[in-house]
């Protein structure tokens, strides 16, 4: 496995991993087209980076999105859960965030115990739990985490 920066040519693979992972984790059946459109728009956002985890054959198996001070998404294809792909991505996210900020944040669904344990094992601290209009304006219970870094900004 390896991690690399995403390019616009990766849009469909990124969307597919995010779609499969989120639908599996949250028991939803969101349309693939919604994820595909979101993946396309990501490359238009300022200060937004997208990282991909690939298997040894070059297939995309995980995605992570981040800004200068926030981990916005981390999804791994369900067939690769527990493989270390998520950890590999998160390690690279931590390196990137340490270069741009002293403290970063992330938001996760309050009921996503697996993800919450993963982030807590990696030094993320719970800041607050709240309800916010997250998915299309639907009130969603989330947990907000933060992690402190010693920034190594140039």
C-alpha positions in Angstrom: 0.0 0.0 0.0 1.0 3.6 -0.6 -0.4 7.1 -0.2 -0.3 9.7 -2.9 -2.0 13.0 -3.8 -5.2 12.7 -5.8 -5.6 14.2 -9.3 -8.8 15.0 -11.2 -8.3 11.7 -13.1 -9.0 9.9 -9.8 -12.5 11.4 -9.3 -14.5 8.2 -10.1 -12.3 6.0 -7.9 -12.4 8.5 -5.1 -16.2 8.7 -5.3 -16.6 4.9 -5.4 -14.6 4.4 -2.3 -16.4 7.1 -0.4 -19.8 5.9 -1.5 -19.2 2.2 -0.7 -17.6 3.1 2.7 -20.2 5.6 3.9 -23.2 3.5 2.7 -21.7 0.4 4.5 -20.8 2.3 7.7 -24.0 4.2 8.0 -26.4 1.7 6.6 -27.6 4.1 3.9 -28.2 3.8 0.2 -27.1 7.2 -1.1 -26.9 7.5 -4.8 -23.4 7.2 -6.3 -24.0 10.2 -8.5 -24.1 12.5 -5.4 -20.7 11.3 -4.3 -19.3 11.6 -7.9 -20.5 15.2 -8.2 -18.9 16.0 -4.8 -15.7 14.4 -5.8 -15.6 16.5 -9.0 -16.2 19.7 -7.0 -13.4 19.0 -4.5 -10.7 20.0 -7.0 -12.3 23.5 -7.3 -12.0 24.2 -3.6 -9.2 26.5 -2.4 -6.7 25.1 0.2 -8.2 21.6 -0.1 -6.1 18.5 -0.5 -7.2 15.0 -1.3 -5.0 12.0 -0.5 -5.5 8.4 -1.8 -4.4 5.1 -0.5 -3.7 2.5 -3.2 -3.1 -1.2 -3.1 0.0 -2.8 -4.6 -1.8 -2.9 -8.0 -2.6 0.8 -8.0 -6.3 0.5 -7.1 -7.7 3.2 -4.9 -8.7 1.7 -1.6 -9.0 4.8 0.6 -9.5 8.6 0.5 -8.7 11.4 2.9 -9.6 15.1 2.5 -8.0 17.9 4.4 -7.6 21.7 4.6 -4.9 23.5 6.4 -6.5 22.8 9.8 -9.2 20.2 9.3 -9.5 16.5 8.4 -12.7 16.7 6.4 -13.0 13.0 5.4 -11.4 9.7 5.7 -13.0 6.6 4.1 -11.6 3.2 3.3 -13.2 0.6 1.0 -15.1 -1.8 3.3 -13.1 -4.8 1.9 -9.9 -3.0 3.3 -11.2 -2.2 6.7 -8.7 -3.3 9.3 -5.9 -3.6 6.7 -3.9 -0.6 7.9 -5.0 1.5 4.9 -6.8 4.0 7.2 -3.8 4.2 9.5 -1.5 4.8 6.5 -3.8 7.7 5.3 -4.1 9.2 8.8 -0.4 9.1 9.3 0.1 11.1 6.1 -2.7 13.5 7.1 -1.0 14.1 10.5 2.3 14.9 8.7 0.5 17.3 6.3 -1.5 19.0 9.1 1.7 19.4 11.3 3.1 21.5 8.4 0.2 23.9 8.3 -1.4 24.3 11.8 -0.9 24.0 15.5 -4.3 22.5 16.1 -6.7 20.6 13.7 -10.2 19.5 14.0 -12.5 16.8 12.5 -16.2 15.9 12.8 -17.5 12.3 12.9 -21.0 11.0 13.4 -21.7 10.5 17.1 -22.8 6.9 16.6 -19.7 5.9 14.5 -18.0 4.1 17.4 -15.4 2.4 15.1 -14.2 5.7 13.7 -14.2 7.4 17.1 -12.0 4.7 18.6 -9.7 5.0 15.6 -9.3 8.8 16.0 -8.9 8.5 19.8 -6.2 5.9 19.5 -4.4 8.4 17.2 -4.4 11.2 19.7 -7.6 13.1 18.7 -9.4 14.5 21.7 -13.2 14.9 22.0 -14.1 18.6 22.0 -17.9 18.5 22.0 -20.9 16.6 20.8 -23.7 18.5 19.2 -26.5 18.4 16.6 -25.8 20.3 13.4 -27.5 20.5 9.9 -24.9 18.3 8.2 -26.4 16.1 5.5 -28.5 18.3 3.3 -29.7 20.3 6.2 -30.9 17.3 8.1 -30.1 17.6 11.9 -27.2 15.2 12.5 -25.6 14.2 15.8 -21.9 14.6 15.5 -18.8 14.5 17.7 -16.1 17.2 17.1 -12.5 16.3 17.8 -9.2 18.2 17.9 -5.5 17.3 17.8 -2.7 19.6 18.6 0.5 19.7 16.5 3.8 21.5 16.7 3.6 23.1 13.3 6.7 22.9 11.2 5.5 25.6 8.8 8.1 26.9 6.4 
